[in-house]
C-alpha cells in the first residue's frame, strides 16, 4: 500500500466493460515526508474519494480484487481515505 493524494479526475468516453461504473481518479504518490514521488497515476476509486483527499492506494492484483468486477485491467485502486498522518 502507498500513500497518495488525489489530484484530478478522469473522464472516459469508453472503458473496459469491467470498469463501467468505477470512478477513475488521478493520484500522486507521496514519500514519508508527504512530498510527491514519481509520475501521477490513474486509480479506480472504491471509497468515494475526491480531489485533495489523502488516500491509501494498492497496486497489482490487489487493485483488481478491490474493484467490483475482479477481472479488470486496473493497476491501482484507492482503498481508503486517510484522516491524518503522524508527524
N, C-alpha and C positions, 0 to 999 in steps of 0.2 A: 504494500500500500504506500501511496505517496500523497503528500500534502500539495494542494494546488489552489489557485484562485480562479474563479470563473471570470473571463474577460470578454465574453461575447456569446452570441447565439448563431446557429447555423440555420439557414433557410434552404431546404432541399426540394426541388421540383420533382425529383424522383429518388426513391430509396429502395434498398433491397426489401423484399416483402417482409422479412423477419424484423425489420426496423420500423415498419409503419406503426405510428402511434408513439414512438420513442422520441422524446425531445433530445436534440443534439446541442451540446454547448461547447464553446472553445475554452480550454483550461490552460493555464500557465503553471507548470510545476515550480515548486519553491524548495530552496535548501533549508537547513536548520535555522538560518537567520532570517527566513522568510524573504529571501532575495530570489528573483527569477533565475531559473536554470533551463537550458535547452530551448527548443522551439515550442510554440503553442501547439496543442493537440486537440483533436475532437473527441469528446466522450459522450456516451449515452447517459442520460440522467435518470436515476431511479428514485430520487428523493425530493424532487421539485425544487432544486437549487436555482438560484438566479445570479445575474451579473453582480459581481462584487462579493459573493459568498466565498468563504474559505471552506474547501471541501476535501474529502478523502477519496482518492481515486485508485482503482485496481486495474491491472493490465493483464493481457494474455487471456488464457482460457477462463480465468476468474471473471474477467469483464463480460465475456459472452454468457456465462452462467448467471450473472447478476441481472440480466435483462429478461423480459417476459418469455420470449422465444429463444431458447438457449442455443439453437443452431443459427448463428448470425455471424457477420463479418466484423464485429466490434473489436477494436484493440484496447479501448479504455472504457470504463464505466464509473460514474460517480455513485458512491455507496453511502456517503454520509456528509452531513453539514457540520463543520467544526464551530462551536460557540466561542471557544478561546483556547489559546495555547499558553503553556507556562513560559515565563521569561519575558 
